Amino acid sequence: MSKRSNEPFLWLLFSAGGSVSAMLMPVHLFLFALAFPLGWLDPPSDETLLVLIRPPLVRVYLFVFCFLSLFHAAHRFRFTLYDGLQIKHLNELINVLCYGGAAVGTVAAAYLLCQVP
Amino acid sequence: MINPTEYLPKSYHRRMSTYWWLARWSYLTFILREASSVFVGWTVLLTLVQIWAVTHGPSANAAFHEWMRHPLMLGVNVVAFLFVLFHAVTWFSLTPKAMVIRVKGQRVPDWAISGPNYAAWVMVSLGIAWVVLRG
């Protein structure tokens, strides 16, 4: 009798988050972290951005973006430490820090998006 | 029935170097791909800080813009962008390996699965850029 495992569920989050971050992150990062700060493109005003993120659908989009990407990153980073650096004796602690960190980030995202006036 | 492997020492593993992934180019690209997770997390963090700034008025926004224009920040973000791009390309190239589709017993070729993924990526990116820049 094999033990029940959380791995399939975590892998599902990993794979969904991998797709979401692959699709959406390059353009997000290009615009907000490179093109706007470096003046390559004219950024929208802060008021425009506030209006843009107000609709519930956009907030759900941003929440899913954060939530799935965080669990994708947590899962992958955990295995980077496990396979790459072969840190196996700290497995439990690493799991708690990775998925715990992702959970904290997800709650923070939900809180911030609820606070949007 | 005797299991022939029963008496072999199961716990013996040859010690592998901590830096095994430097030995070959393919190992290095594997570990770089895995390391992209750090920058995926970083991008979410930036997004959260930006949402906070946008909802907290002019002074928070000004501080955010100044922070994003800092040379150190720009340096980190160039690296982050390259890693996220690497993640996207490797992810779409891996999709046909993870998702094997057969039509009439024939395996659908890799490009027929990764191609539409790349096309969707371009369309989605242009769509988001349009929504953000329109304002």
gemmi code that builds the backbone of each chain (N, CA, C; Angstrom):
import gemmi

chains = {
    "A": [
        ("MET", (0.864, -1.198, 0.000), (0.000, 0.000, 0.000), (0.891, 1.236, 0.000)),
        ("SER", (0.764, 2.033, -1.020), (1.622, 3.215, -1.077), (0.993, 4.392, -0.331)),
        ("LYS", (1.865, 5.231, 0.159), (1.405, 6.385, 0.933), (0.783, 7.410, 0.000)),
        ("ARG", (-0.265, 8.050, 0.462), (-0.842, 9.149, -0.316), (0.162, 10.295, -0.385)),
        ("SER", (0.229, 10.922, -1.540), (1.240, 11.951, -1.723), (0.604, 13.233, -2.256)),
        ("ASN", (1.199, 14.350, -1.900), (0.732, 15.641, -2.402), (1.341, 15.978, -3.753)),
        ("GLU", (2.305, 15.143, -4.204), (3.067, 15.505, -5.396), (2.206, 15.799, -6.623)),
        ("PRO", (1.194, 14.961, -6.946), (0.417, 15.258, -8.163), (-0.233, 16.639, -8.113)),
        ("PHE", (-0.757, 16.999, -6.959), (-1.389, 18.306, -6.800), (-0.365, 19.432, -6.974)),
        ("LEU", (0.801, 19.265, -6.336), (1.848, 20.275, -6.451), (2.361, 20.360, -7.886)),
        ("TRP", (2.412, 19.212, -8.551), (2.889, 19.210, -9.927), (1.884, 19.916, -10.837)),
        ("LEU", (0.607, 19.757, -10.537), (-0.440, 20.438, -11.311), (-0.280, 21.960, -11.193)),
        ("LEU", (-0.056, 22.419, -9.961), (0.174, 23.862, -9.747), (1.443, 24.303, -10.476)),
        ("PHE", (2.484, 23.469, -10.398), (3.750, 23.770, -11.069), (3.534, 23.948, -12.565)),
        ("SER", (2.783, 23.030, -13.138), (2.627, 23.038, -14.584), (1.702, 24.170, -15.032)),
        ("ALA", (0.618, 24.415, -14.289), (-0.263, 25.549, -14.615), (0.500, 26.865, -14.469)),
        ("GLY", (1.258, 26.982, -13.384), (2.023, 28.197, -13.145), (3.126, 28.394, -14.168)),
        ("GLY", (3.706, 27.293, -14.642), (4.736, 27.379, -15.674), (4.177, 27.977, -16.950)),
        ("SER", (2.967, 27.532, -17.334), (2.344, 28.063, -18.540), (1.969, 29.528, -18.368)),
        ("VAL", (1.347, 29.851, -17.235), (0.922, 31.229, -16.981), (2.131, 32.176, -16.993)),
        ("SER", (3.200, 31.785, -16.286), (4.352, 32.690, -16.216), (5.083, 32.777, -17.556)),
        ("ALA", (5.122, 31.672, -18.315), (5.780, 31.710, -19.624), (5.021, 32.635, -20.580)),
        ("MET", (3.695, 32.566, -20.524), (2.862, 33.384, -21.416), (2.925, 34.868, -21.052)),
        ("LEU", (2.872, 35.157, -19.760), (2.590, 36.541, -19.340), (3.798, 37.313, -18.834)),
        ("MET", (4.783, 36.622, -18.251), (5.840, 37.363, -17.566), (6.769, 38.152, -18.475)),
        ("PRO", (7.202, 37.591, -19.626), (8.137, 38.380, -20.435), (7.583, 39.763, -20.791)),
        ("VAL", (6.321, 39.834, -21.208), (5.766, 41.138, -21.611), (5.580, 42.056, -20.399)),
        ("HIS", (5.129, 41.493, -19.268), (4.985, 42.299, -18.039), (6.320, 42.922, -17.649)),
        ("LEU", (7.337, 42.067, -17.606), (8.654, 42.514, -17.150), (9.264, 43.494, -18.149)),
        ("PHE", (9.089, 43.205, -19.440), (9.636, 44.098, -20.456), (9.048, 45.497, -20.315)),
        ("LEU", (7.727, 45.580, -20.171), (7.084, 46.893, -20.097), (7.438, 47.617, -18.801)),
        ("PHE", (7.152, 46.974, -17.651), (7.209, 47.704, -16.382), (8.615, 47.781, -15.788)),
        ("ALA", (9.481, 46.828, -16.134), (10.814, 46.832, -15.504), (11.901, 47.358, -16.432)),
        ("LEU", (11.647, 47.391, -17.760), (12.674, 47.869, -18.684), (12.185, 49.050, -19.522)),
        ("ALA", (11.141, 48.848, -20.297), (10.732, 49.867, -21.278), (10.290, 51.172, -20.619)),
        ("PHE", (9.505, 51.094, -19.546), (9.035, 52.328, -18.888), (10.145, 53.015, -18.082)),
        ("PRO", (10.861, 52.301, -17.200), (11.920, 52.985, -16.433), (13.023, 53.553, -17.332)),
        ("LEU", (13.322, 52.896, -18.466), (14.398, 53.363, -19.340), (13.903, 54.382, -20.372)),
        ("GLY", (12.594, 54.633, -20.383), (12.056, 55.645, -21.286), (11.945, 55.207, -22.738)),
        ("TRP", (11.983, 53.883, -22.997), (11.816, 53.403, -24.371), (10.388, 53.636, -24.858)),
        ("LEU", (9.430, 53.516, -23.923), (8.019, 53.698, -24.267), (7.400, 54.657, -23.256)),
        ("ASP", (6.362, 55.369, -23.691), (5.661, 56.262, -22.773), (4.785, 55.457, -21.825)),
        ("PRO", (5.059, 55.539, -20.510), (4.244, 54.748, -19.579), (2.853, 55.359, -19.404)),
        ("PRO", (1.862, 54.522, -19.106), (0.552, 55.074, -18.748), (0.672, 55.791, -17.404)),
        ("SER", (-0.183, 56.776, -17.165), (-0.113, 57.489, -15.882), (-0.530, 56.564, -14.744)),
        ("ASP", (-0.154, 56.943, -13.524), (-0.492, 56.110, -12.363), (-2.006, 56.013, -12.175)),
        ("GLU", (-2.715, 57.117, -12.506), (-4.178, 57.119, -12.391), (-4.780, 56.123, -13.392)),
        ("THR", (-4.205, 56.107, -14.588), (-4.689, 55.170, -15.615), (-4.505, 53.725, -15.151)),
        ("LEU", (-3.355, 53.448, -14.541), (-3.100, 52.087, -14.060), (-4.096, 51.701, -12.972)),
        ("LEU", (-4.401, 52.678, -12.112), (-5.361, 52.403, -11.032), (-6.727, 52.056, -11.618)),
        ("VAL", (-7.141, 52.819, -12.644), (-8.420, 52.536, -13.307), (-8.362, 51.174, -13.992)),
        ("LEU", (-7.166, 50.874, -14.537), (-6.995, 49.620, -15.278), (-7.132, 48.390, -14.375)),
        ("ILE", (-6.601, 48.471, -13.141), (-6.633, 47.273, -12.282), (-7.900, 47.199, -11.435)),
        ("ARG", (-8.800, 48.178, -11.564), (-9.999, 48.184, -10.721), (-11.025, 47.100, -11.063)),
        ("PRO", (-11.305, 46.838, -12.334), (-12.364, 45.849, -12.638), (-12.063, 44.484, -12.009)),
        ("PRO", (-13.102, 43.810, -11.491), (-12.899, 42.504, -10.841), (-12.154, 41.507, -11.722)),
        ("LEU", (-12.429, 41.522, -13.019), (-11.796, 40.561, -13.920), (-10.276, 40.762, -13.967)),
        ("VAL", (-9.857, 42.029, -13.963), (-8.416, 42.319, -13.993), (-7.775, 41.898, -12.668)),
        ("ARG", (-8.515, 42.110, -11.570), (-7.974, 41.679, -10.271), (-7.835, 40.169, -10.208)),
        ("VAL", (-8.822, 39.459, -10.747), (-8.735, 37.994, -10.787), (-7.528, 37.577, -11.635)),
        ("TYR", (-7.355, 38.267, -12.772), (-6.202, 37.992, -13.644), (-4.897, 38.153, -12.868)),
        ("LEU", (-4.759, 39.268, -12.157), (-3.523, 39.523, -11.417), (-3.346, 38.520, -10.276)),
        ("PHE", (-4.457, 38.132, -9.659), (-4.364, 37.150, -8.580), (-3.877, 35.802, -9.109)),
        ("VAL", (-4.462, 35.351, -10.203), (-4.069, 34.063, -10.791), (-2.610, 34.117, -11.241)),
        ("PHE", (-2.235, 35.236, -11.854), (-0.857, 35.474, -12.282), (0.111, 35.274, -11.109)),
        ("CYS", (-0.200, 35.891, -9.966), (0.684, 35.799, -8.798), (0.640, 34.410, -8.167)),
        ("PHE", (-0.565, 33.914, -7.928), (-0.759, 32.650, -7.227), (-0.077, 31.480, -7.963)),
        ("LEU", (-0.420, 31.280, -9.227), (0.132, 30.126, -9.942), (1.634, 30.277, -10.182)),
        ("SER", (2.080, 31.498, -10.518), (3.512, 31.699, -10.755), (4.312, 31.413, -9.488)),
        ("LEU", (3.781, 31.825, -8.337), (4.499, 31.591, -7.080), (4.631, 30.108, -6.778)),
        ("PHE", (3.549, 29.339, -6.989), (3.642, 27.908, -6.698), (4.513, 27.178, -7.725)),
        ("HIS", (4.504, 27.687, -8.957), (5.427, 27.149, -9.958), (6.875, 27.365, -9.496)),
        ("ALA", (7.177, 28.605, -9.103), (8.546, 28.949, -8.698), (8.955, 28.159, -7.454)),
        ("ALA", (8.036, 28.017, -6.499), (8.341, 27.299, -5.260), (8.712, 25.847, -5.555)),
        ("HIS", (7.913, 25.216, -6.410), (8.136, 23.804, -6.738), (9.476, 23.620, -7.453)),
        ("ARG", (9.726, 24.495, -8.413), (10.951, 24.375, -9.197), (12.183, 24.686, -8.354)),
        ("PHE", (12.074, 25.697, -7.504), (13.215, 26.084, -6.666), (13.550, 24.971, -5.674)),
        ("ARG", (12.491, 24.327, -5.178), (12.689, 23.208, -4.258), (13.527, 22.114, -4.920)),
        ("PHE", (13.224, 21.813, -6.179), (13.980, 20.763, -6.862), (15.341, 21.245, -7.345)),
        ("THR", (15.494, 22.560, -7.509), (16.821, 23.090, -7.830), (17.765, 22.808, -6.666)),
        ("LEU", (17.276, 23.029, -5.460), (18.099, 22.754, -4.276), (18.326, 21.258, -4.105)),
        ("TYR", (17.271, 20.475, -4.402), (17.325, 19.036, -4.181), (18.265, 18.351, -5.179)),
        ("ASP", (18.058, 18.606, -6.469), (18.863, 17.964, -7.517), (20.161, 18.716, -7.773)),
        ("GLY", (20.068, 20.034, -7.838), (21.227, 20.831, -8.217), (22.278, 20.834, -7.139)),
        ("LEU", (21.912, 21.297, -5.971), (22.893, 21.411, -4.892), (22.871, 20.207, -3.962)),
        ("GLN", (21.950, 19.257, -4.216), (21.837, 18.013, -3.449), (21.687, 18.246, -1.948)),
        ("ILE", (20.900, 19.291, -1.631), (20.607, 19.533, -0.219), (19.413, 18.654, 0.133)),
        ("LYS", (19.665, 17.483, 0.633), (18.573, 16.540, 0.864), (18.216, 16.402, 2.343)),
        ("HIS", (19.190, 16.681, 3.198), (18.911, 16.504, 4.621), (17.992, 17.603, 5.151)),
        ("LEU", (17.898, 18.737, 4.418), (17.037, 19.836, 4.877), (15.696, 19.836, 4.151)),
        ("ASN", (15.363, 18.680, 3.566), (14.186, 18.586, 2.708), (12.922, 19.194, 3.312)),
        ("GLU", (12.623, 18.807, 4.546), (11.391, 19.266, 5.207), (11.373, 20.788, 5.327)),
        ("LEU", (12.502, 21.324, 5.804), (12.611, 22.767, 6.010), (12.453, 23.505, 4.677)),
        ("ILE", (13.097, 22.970, 3.638), (13.019, 23.607, 2.314), (11.576, 23.595, 1.801)),
        ("ASN", (10.881, 22.473, 1.982), (9.477, 22.398, 1.570), (8.646, 23.471, 2.252)),
        ("VAL", (8.830, 23.583, 3.565), (8.047, 24.554, 4.329), (8.337, 25.975, 3.846)),
        ("LEU", (9.632, 26.267, 3.624), (9.996, 27.623, 3.203), (9.489, 27.931, 1.792)),
        ("CYS", (9.618, 26.963, 0.884), (9.193, 27.199, -0.506), (7.679, 27.373, -0.613)),
        ("TYR", (6.934, 26.340, -0.181), (5.477, 26.430, -0.340), (4.873, 27.439, 0.637)),
        ("GLY", (5.497, 27.565, 1.814), (5.039, 28.576, 2.772), (5.209, 29.973, 2.199)),
        ("GLY", (6.375, 30.208, 1.583), (6.617, 31.509, 0.947), (5.605, 31.796, -0.142)),
        ("ALA", (5.328, 30.777, -0.956), (4.343, 30.945, -2.036), (2.962, 31.246, -1.457)),
        ("ALA", (2.612, 30.584, -0.351), (1.305, 30.817, 0.276), (1.223, 32.233, 0.833)),
        ("VAL", (2.297, 32.697, 1.467), (2.316, 34.057, 2.005), (2.143, 35.071, 0.870)),
        ("GLY", (2.867, 34.859, -0.228), (2.760, 35.750, -1.389), (1.354, 35.764, -1.966)),
        ("THR", (0.714, 34.582, -1.986), (-0.642, 34.492, -2.520), (-1.625, 35.270, -1.650)),
        ("VAL", (-1.480, 35.123, -0.330), (-2.349, 35.862, 0.591), (-2.110, 37.370, 0.438)),
        ("ALA", (-0.825, 37.760, 0.297), (-0.498, 39.182, 0.111), (-1.143, 39.714, -1.164)),
        ("ALA", (-1.104, 38.911, -2.235), (-1.717, 39.333, -3.496), (-3.216, 39.539, -3.319)),
        ("ALA", (-3.877, 38.577, -2.650), (-5.322, 38.682, -2.430), (-5.639, 39.931, -1.615)),
        ("TYR", (-4.850, 40.162, -0.570), (-5.070, 41.330, 0.292), (-4.907, 42.626, -0.493)),
        ("LEU", (-3.792, 42.753, -1.223), (-3.521, 43.987, -1.979), (-4.601, 44.248, -3.028)),
        ("LEU", (-5.059, 43.177, -3.679), (-6.051, 43.360, -4.741), (-7.428, 43.693, -4.177)),
        ("CYS", (-7.704, 43.250, -2.931), (-8.960, 43.633, -2.280), (-8.917, 45.090, -1.831)),
        ("GLN", (-7.696, 45.592, -1.589), (-7.531, 46.963, -1.102), (-7.659, 48.009, -2.219)),
        ("VAL", (-7.643, 47.538, -3.474), (-7.718, 48.501, -4.585), (-9.018, 49.293, -4.469)),
        ("PRO", (-8.927, 50.633, -4.371), (-10.147, 51.423, -4.158), (-11.040, 51.466, -5.399)),
    ],
    "B": [
        ("MET", (10.650, -18.135, -3.981), (11.352, -17.398, -5.053), (12.320, -16.398, -4.432)),
        ("ILE", (13.541, -16.470, -4.832), (14.539, -15.545, -4.277), (14.657, -14.315, -5.180)),
        ("ASN", (14.546, -13.187, -4.572), (14.732, -11.954, -5.318), (16.224, -11.661, -5.430)),
        ("PRO", (16.749, -11.660, -6.664), (18.206, -11.552, -6.822), (18.773, -10.214, -6.339)),
        ("THR", (17.950, -9.205, -6.255), (18.499, -7.904, -5.840), (18.385, -7.687, -4.333)),
        ("GLU", (17.801, -8.683, -3.650), (17.486, -8.468, -2.239), (18.716, -8.229, -1.368)),
        ("TYR", (19.796, -8.907, -1.719), (20.971, -8.827, -0.839), (22.014, -7.827, -1.307)),
        ("LEU", (21.647, -7.060, -2.328), (22.577, -6.021, -2.758), (22.460, -4.824, -1.812)),
        ("PRO", (23.577, -4.172, -1.558), (23.500, -3.009, -0.674), (22.710, -1.878, -1.341)),
        ("LYS", (21.533, -1.605, -0.811), (20.649, -0.633, -1.454), (21.046, 0.794, -1.129)),
        ("SER", (21.738, 0.961, -0.023), (21.982, 2.318, 0.449), (23.243, 2.936, -0.144)),
        ("TYR", (23.963, 2.165, -0.976), (25.215, 2.710, -1.493), (24.960, 3.645, -2.677)),
        ("HIS", (25.349, 4.885, -2.539), (25.286, 5.833, -3.642), (26.640, 6.486, -3.763)),
        ("ARG", (27.132, 6.508, -4.998), (28.401, 7.209, -5.168), (28.182, 8.689, -4.971)),
        ("ARG", (29.063, 9.305, -4.232), (28.935, 10.734, -3.963), (29.131, 11.526, -5.255)),
        ("MET", (28.180, 12.399, -5.536), (28.281, 13.216, -6.731), (28.737, 14.605, -6.319)),
        ("SER", (29.543, 15.231, -7.141), (30.020, 16.574, -6.818), (28.840, 17.531, -6.723)),
        ("THR", (28.949, 18.508, -5.823), (27.913, 19.533, -5.701), (27.820, 20.345, -7.004)),
        ("TYR", (28.906, 20.405, -7.717), (28.949, 21.211, -8.945), (28.859, 20.360, -10.201)),
        ("TRP", (28.146, 19.229, -10.111), (28.011, 18.307, -11.247), (27.447, 19.003, -12.478)),
        ("TRP", (26.621, 20.019, -12.249), (25.924, 20.677, -13.360), (26.839, 21.604, -14.168)),
        ("LEU", (28.105, 21.774, -13.711), (29.056, 22.543, -14.506), (29.799, 21.669, -15.515)),
        ("ALA", (29.594, 20.342, -15.401), (30.394, 19.414, -16.204), (30.026, 19.436, -17.680)),
        ("ARG", (28.772, 19.715, -17.982), (28.347, 19.674, -19.378), (27.413, 20.818, -19.686)),
        ("TRP", (27.407, 21.227, -20.938), (26.540, 22.323, -21.375), (25.063, 21.994, -21.119)),
        ("SER", (24.672, 20.745, -21.425), (23.261, 20.387, -21.249), (22.873, 20.382, -19.766)),
        ("TYR", (23.808, 20.008, -18.893), (23.529, 20.062, -17.450), (23.372, 21.512, -17.016)),
        ("LEU", (24.242, 22.384, -17.575), (24.211, 23.791, -17.184), (22.898, 24.453, -17.616)),
        ("THR", (22.460, 24.146, -18.856), (21.194, 24.745, -19.294), (20.031, 24.226, -18.445)),
        ("PHE", (20.133, 22.970, -18.008), (19.096, 22.431, -17.107), (19.030, 23.246, -15.820)),
        ("ILE", (20.191, 23.495, -15.232), (20.196, 24.187, -13.937), (19.829, 25.664, -14.112)),
        ("LEU", (20.206, 26.257, -15.255), (19.802, 27.640, -15.522), (18.284, 27.729, -15.685)),
        ("ARG", (17.719, 26.710, -16.340), (16.274, 26.660, -16.507), (15.596, 26.571, -15.147)),
        ("GLU", (16.144, 25.727, -14.285), (15.565, 25.582, -12.951), (15.736, 26.868, -12.145)),
        ("ALA", (16.884, 27.547, -12.352), (17.151, 28.782, -11.611), (16.229, 29.913, -12.050)),
        ("SER", (15.591, 29.785, -13.212), (14.655, 30.821, -13.643), (13.529, 30.995, -12.620)),
        ("SER", (13.296, 29.951, -11.791), (12.240, 30.037, -10.777), (12.454, 31.219, -9.834)),
        ("VAL", (13.726, 31.524, -9.545), (14.028, 32.644, -8.657), (13.488, 33.953, -9.260)),
        ("PHE", (13.647, 34.083, -10.587), (13.248, 35.325, -11.230), (11.751, 35.378, -11.498)),
        ("VAL", (11.121, 34.216, -11.600), (9.656, 34.178, -11.673), (9.092, 34.701, -10.347)),
        ("GLY", (9.677, 34.241, -9.241), (9.275, 34.736, -7.925), (9.535, 36.232, -7.792)),
        ("TRP", (10.682, 36.669, -8.281), (11.060, 38.075, -8.241), (10.037, 38.944, -8.999)),
        ("THR", (9.599, 38.458, -10.162), (8.634, 39.215, -10.962), (7.308, 39.367, -10.230)),
        ("VAL", (6.882, 38.310, -9.527), (5.651, 38.411, -8.738), (5.832, 39.463, -7.637)),
        ("LEU", (6.998, 39.445, -7.002), (7.270, 40.425, -5.941), (7.177, 41.856, -6.486)),
        ("LEU", (7.798, 42.091, -7.641), (7.717, 43.413, -8.272), (6.267, 43.804, -8.533)),
        ("THR", (5.495, 42.835, -9.047), (4.089, 43.094, -9.358), (3.329, 43.489, -8.099)),
        ("LEU", (3.589, 42.786, -6.996), (2.895, 43.089, -5.742), (3.265, 44.490, -5.247)),
        ("VAL", (4.566, 44.838, -5.324), (4.998, 46.169, -4.884), (4.337, 47.241, -5.755)),
        ("GLN", (4.241, 46.957, -7.055), (3.630, 47.932, -7.947), (2.140, 48.113, -7.658)),
        ("ILE", (1.440, 47.000, -7.395), (0.010, 47.104, -7.053), (-0.144, 47.952, -5.784)),
        ("TRP", (0.760, 47.713, -4.834), (0.714, 48.491, -3.597), (0.917, 49.976, -3.905)),
        ("ALA", (1.924, 50.294, -4.734), (2.234, 51.692, -5.048), (1.058, 52.368, -5.749)),
        ("VAL", (0.498, 51.673, -6.738), (-0.591, 52.265, -7.534), (-1.800, 52.597, -6.657)),
        ("THR", (-2.027, 51.777, -5.619), (-3.203, 52.017, -4.771), (-2.900, 52.943, -3.592)),
        ("HIS", (-1.646, 53.435, -3.480), (-1.324, 54.273, -2.317), (-0.913, 55.693, -2.672)),
        ("GLY", (-1.359, 56.180, -3.805), (-1.219, 57.601, -4.101), (0.118, 58.052, -4.649)),
        ("PRO", (0.224, 59.374, -4.922), (1.367, 59.949, -5.647), (2.730, 59.692, -5.006)),
        ("SER", (2.843, 59.810, -3.676), (4.181, 59.663, -3.090), (4.676, 58.214, -3.196)),
        ("ALA", (3.764, 57.255, -3.011), (4.136, 55.843, -3.166), (4.534, 55.561, -4.609)),
        ("ASN", (3.790, 56.137, -5.550), (4.115, 55.961, -6.964), (5.474, 56.544, -7.314)),
        ("ALA", (5.734, 57.760, -6.801), (7.012, 58.412, -7.085), (8.170, 57.564, -6.557)),
        ("ALA", (7.999, 57.039, -5.338), (9.044, 56.204, -4.746), (9.255, 54.946, -5.583)),
        ("PHE", (8.159, 54.363, -6.045), (8.250, 53.150, -6.873), (9.007, 53.426, -8.168)),
        ("HIS", (8.667, 54.537, -8.839), (9.333, 54.855, -10.110), (10.822, 55.103, -9.909)),
        ("GLU", (11.128, 55.802, -8.815), (12.540, 56.085, -8.538), (13.307, 54.775, -8.295)),
        ("TRP", (12.677, 53.901, -7.536), (13.263, 52.588, -7.229), (13.511, 51.797, -8.514)),
        ("MET", (12.546, 51.813, -9.418), (12.671, 51.046, -10.666), (13.732, 51.629, -11.594)),
        ("ARG", (14.042, 52.928, -11.424), (15.050, 53.559, -12.291), (16.460, 53.440, -11.721)),
        ("HIS", (16.598, 52.932, -10.522), (17.912, 52.771, -9.902), (18.759, 51.810, -10.742)),
        ("PRO", (20.032, 52.167, -11.013), (20.882, 51.304, -11.863), (20.959, 49.853, -11.385)),
        ("LEU", (21.014, 49.649, -10.077), (21.089, 48.291, -9.537), (19.826, 47.503, -9.897)),
        ("MET", (18.691, 48.178, -9.733), (17.391, 47.582, -10.047), (17.309, 47.233, -11.530)),
        ("LEU", (17.768, 48.169, -12.370), (17.732, 47.926, -13.818), (18.618, 46.736, -14.180)),
        ("GLY", (19.786, 46.647, -13.519), (20.680, 45.519, -13.764), (20.011, 44.199, -13.404)),
        ("VAL", (19.410, 44.150, -12.220), (18.723, 42.927, -11.785), (17.593, 42.590, -12.755)),
        ("ASN", (16.885, 43.626, -13.209), (15.729, 43.370, -14.071), (16.106, 42.939, -15.485)),
        ("VAL", (17.270, 43.378, -15.959), (17.751, 42.870, -17.257), (17.999, 41.370, -17.136)),
        ("VAL", (18.682, 40.977, -16.057), (18.952, 39.548, -15.822), (17.632, 38.785, -15.662)),
        ("ALA", (16.708, 39.363, -14.883), (15.416, 38.722, -14.647), (14.671, 38.526, -15.970)),
        ("PHE", (14.712, 39.553, -16.830), (14.013, 39.452, -18.112), (14.597, 38.317, -18.955)),
        ("LEU", (15.937, 38.216, -18.995), (16.575, 37.154, -19.778), (16.187, 35.769, -19.242)),
        ("PHE", (16.154, 35.638, -17.914), (15.785, 34.348, -17.322), (14.324, 34.000, -17.597)),
        ("VAL", (13.447, 34.991, -17.490), (12.025, 34.730, -17.724), (11.790, 34.356, -19.187)),
        ("LEU", (12.546, 35.018, -20.079), (12.468, 34.696, -21.497), (12.947, 33.257, -21.741)),
        ("PHE", (14.040, 32.903, -21.085), (14.593, 31.547, -21.187), (13.577, 30.527, -20.670)),
        ("HIS", (12.930, 30.863, -19.567), (11.881, 29.992, -19.019), (10.768, 29.790, -20.046)),
        ("ALA", (10.323, 30.901, -20.669), (9.215, 30.812, -21.625), (9.600, 29.921, -22.814)),
        ("VAL", (10.773, 30.173, -23.390), (11.192, 29.408, -24.574), (11.345, 27.926, -24.236)),
        ("THR", (12.013, 27.626, -23.102), (12.201, 26.211, -22.741), (10.862, 25.557, -22.396)),
        ("TRP", (9.967, 26.327, -21.799), (8.660, 25.766, -21.425), (7.868, 25.357, -22.658)),
        ("PHE", (7.827, 26.252, -23.661), (7.052, 25.929, -24.866), (7.712, 24.809, -25.658)),
        ("SER", (9.039, 24.735, -25.609), (9.721, 23.652, -26.318), (9.523, 22.312, -25.627)),
        ("LEU", (9.289, 22.348, -24.311), (9.096, 21.094, -23.565), (7.664, 20.576, -23.659)),
        ("THR", (6.727, 21.474, -23.972), (5.320, 21.068, -23.994), (5.077, 19.801, -24.829)),
        ("PRO", (5.631, 19.707, -26.071), (5.375, 18.474, -26.841), (5.947, 17.214, -26.199)),
        ("LYS", (6.987, 17.361, -25.372), (7.566, 16.192, -24.700), (6.648, 15.717, -23.564)),
        ("ALA", (6.005, 16.684, -22.894), (5.135, 16.331, -21.769), (3.750, 15.928, -22.251)),
        ("MET", (3.339, 16.469, -23.412), (1.983, 16.242, -23.904), (2.073, 15.556, -25.262)),
        ("VAL", (2.060, 14.235, -25.231), (2.163, 13.480, -26.482), (0.754, 13.246, -27.022)),
        ("ILE", (0.498, 13.744, -28.209), (-0.820, 13.570, -28.819), (-0.672, 12.671, -30.047)),
        ("ARG", (-1.592, 11.704, -30.163), (-1.562, 10.809, -31.314), (-2.816, 10.997, -32.148)),
        ("VAL", (-2.649, 11.070, -33.446), (-3.784, 11.103, -34.362), (-3.645, 9.908, -35.290)),
        ("LYS", (-4.666, 9.042, -35.279), (-4.641, 7.797, -36.072), (-3.359, 7.003, -35.815)),
        ("GLY", (-2.994, 6.884, -34.574), (-1.822, 6.090, -34.215), (-0.489, 6.766, -34.459)),
        ("GLN", (-0.514, 7.899, -35.140), (0.732, 8.612, -35.419), (0.941, 9.710, -34.396)),
        ("ARG", (2.167, 9.816, -33.917), (2.455, 10.882, -32.978), (2.503, 12.222, -33.709)),
        ("VAL", (1.756, 13.184, -33.166), (1.757, 14.527, -33.753), (3.150, 15.125, -33.570)),
        ("PRO", (3.756, 15.688, -34.648), (5.129, 16.204, -34.521), (5.236, 17.348, -33.508)),
        ("ASP", (6.441, 17.503, -32.955), (6.669, 18.491, -31.894), (6.245, 19.905, -32.298)),
        ("TRP", (6.593, 20.282, -33.540), (6.308, 21.664, -33.944), (4.816, 21.952, -33.990)),
        ("ALA", (4.000, 20.919, -34.216), (2.550, 21.126, -34.303), (1.956, 21.438, -32.932)),
        ("ILE", (2.708, 21.114, -31.860), (2.228, 21.435, -30.513), (2.890, 22.706, -30.001)),
        ("SER", (4.219, 22.823, -30.202), (4.897, 24.016, -29.692), (4.604, 25.243, -30.553)),
        ("GLY", (4.359, 25.035, -31.856), (4.051, 26.157, -32.756), (2.886, 27.008, -32.279)),
        ("PRO", (1.695, 26.383, -32.086), (0.552, 27.158, -31.582), (0.829, 27.822, -30.234)),
        ("ASN", (1.656, 27.168, -29.384), (2.027, 27.782, -28.104), (2.784, 29.090, -28.319)),
        ("TYR", (3.765, 29.041, -29.244), (4.532, 30.256, -29.537), (3.626, 31.331, -30.131)),
        ("ALA", (2.721, 30.911, -31.026), (1.804, 31.871, -31.645), (0.924, 32.528, -30.581)),
        ("ALA", (0.399, 31.701, -29.655), (-0.450, 32.234, -28.586), (0.346, 33.199, -27.711)),
        ("TRP", (1.613, 32.859, -27.470), (2.489, 33.703, -26.653), (2.613, 35.096, -27.272)),
        ("VAL", (2.880, 35.142, -28.587), (3.013, 36.425, -29.291), (1.711, 37.212, -29.217)),
        ("MET", (0.579, 36.541, -29.478), (-0.719, 37.228, -29.473), (-1.034, 37.781, -28.085)),
        ("VAL", (-0.842, 36.943, -27.052), (-1.144, 37.359, -25.681), (-0.257, 38.543, -25.288)),
        ("SER", (1.046, 38.470, -25.638), (1.964, 39.550, -25.285), (1.556, 40.854, -25.954)),
        ("LEU", (1.207, 40.782, -27.244), (0.772, 41.983, -27.952), (-0.519, 42.529, -27.343)),
        ("GLY", (-1.428, 41.610, -26.977), (-2.701, 42.021, -26.371), (-2.475, 42.771, -25.066)),
        ("ILE", (-1.613, 42.240, -24.205), (-1.341, 42.888, -22.922), (-0.666, 44.239, -23.163)),
        ("ALA", (0.305, 44.287, -24.066), (0.991, 45.543, -24.369), (-0.022, 46.578, -24.871)),
        ("TRP", (-0.959, 46.148, -25.687), (-1.971, 47.067, -26.220), (-2.844, 47.618, -25.080)),
        ("VAL", (-3.290, 46.743, -24.199), (-4.147, 47.178, -23.093), (-3.410, 48.188, -22.199)),
        ("VAL", (-2.121, 47.920, -21.925), (-1.356, 48.788, -21.022), (-1.015, 50.120, -21.700)),
        ("LEU", (-0.642, 50.071, -22.976), (-0.150, 51.278, -23.664), (-1.269, 52.177, -24.184)),
        ("ARG", (-2.441, 51.624, -24.353), (-3.603, 52.341, -24.905), (-3.909, 53.593, -24.098)),
        ("GLY", (-3.788, 53.436, -22.746), (-4.201, 54.464, -21.805), (-3.483, 55.783, -21.994)),
    ],
}
model = gemmi.Model(1)
for chain_id, residues in chains.items():
    chain = gemmi.Chain(chain_id)
    for i, (resn, *xyz) in enumerate(residues, 1):
        res = gemmi.Residue()
        res.name, res.seqid = resn, gemmi.SeqId(i, " ")
        for name, pos in zip(("N", "CA", "C"), xyz):
            atom = gemmi.Atom()
            atom.name, atom.element = name, gemmi.Element(name[0])
            atom.pos, atom.b_iso = gemmi.Position(*pos), 0.0
            res.add_atom(atom)
        chain.add_residue(res)
    model.add_chain(chain)
structure = gemmi.Structure()
structure.add_model(model)
structure.setup_entities()
